[in-house]
């Protein structure tokens, strides 16, 4: 997990079975959004998905996850 304090968002690596990164409001825990590999919805057959479990989340200095 990683908190983006500027955006008040909690990013969670949810790779076991779901193959996604999911985002919650860091204050109240409300669901905001999620995505799979390459920013696509999990299960999108048009792109390669996260094959191995997604173990971590990092936010770069430019704001990319």
Secondary structure, DSSP 8 states (H G I E B T S, - for coil): -EEETTTTEEEEEE-SSS-EEEEEETTT--EEEEE-GGG--TT-TTS----S--------TTS--
